[in-house]
Amino acid sequence: MSAPSTTTPPLVCWSCQDWVQNPHFCSSCGKIQRLPSGLDHFAFLGFPRRLRLDAKELEQRFHQLSWKLHPDNFVAATEVERALSLDHSSRLNDAYRTLREPIARIEYLLALEGMRKEGMNKQQAPPELLEEVFELNESLDELREARTAGAALAQLRARLEAAEKNFQGKLGAVDAQLDAAADDWDAALDARAGDPLRKRLLERMNELLNRRSYIRNLAANVQKELV
């Protein structure tokens, strides 16, 4: 057999020993393949590590692969192929759930690039929010005390509702910044930008995600007390 023309490490079919380019099926014998180690969700679905994915195309690829990889198609196959079908189908569902949501997609990319490791993303109040967070905590304490004492809550509720609205506005602003950063990442990929620029973009997105998570938790705490 002749090796394929590619710069990536070639894969060899476990059944016929021919070279394969597709992570799912061998083009020579048609057998379902073992998933290569290190295959990420983007590559599994045939996408580069871009953050702007066409939703319709993503869904179409999911349904096509879901049909081809479904265990019902391997009832009469070997035990190895049935096991591989289950493995592919499980991975397909994970990949689709992750990549169909823009925020989850960014988080996954950062994890692939080593930016979202456990313990790396301790939540700290953004400096410009420190005063607001202090006032919010005071209001929450007052609300709890007033509720316990049976005091009037209308004024405190109005204050907290305004705070929640403010935090929701800040969430919208962070999401807009993440959208812009995603565009910058894809543009850097298209331009084959060097590692320094891509690293700065990854750090920027990581910072925005941490900020978003912190603000979202603040809004959730307010909602919990208002219910």
Sequence and secondary structure as in RCSB ss.txt:
>XXXX:A:sequence
MSAPSTTTPPLVCWSCQDWVQNPHFCSSCGKIQRLPSGLDHFAFLGFPRRLRLDAKELEQRFHQLSWKLHPDNFV
AATEVERALSLDHSSRLNDAYRTLREPIARIEYLLALEGMRKEGMNKQQAPPELLEEVFELNESLDELREARTAG
AALAQLRARLEAAEKNFQGKLGAVDAQLDAAADDWDAALDARAGDPLRKRLLERMNELLNRRSYIRNLAANVQKE
LV
>XXXX:A:secstr
    S SS  EE TTT  EE SSSB TTT  B    TT  HHHHTT  S S   HHHHHHHHHHHHHHH GGGGT
TS HHHHHHHHHHHHHHHHHHHHHTSHHHHHHHHHHHTT S TTS      GGGHHHHHHHHHHHHHHHHHHHHT
   HHHHHHHHHHHHHHHHHHHHHHHHHHHHHHHHHHHHHTT  HHHHHHHHHHHHHHHHHHHHHHHHHHHHHHH
H 
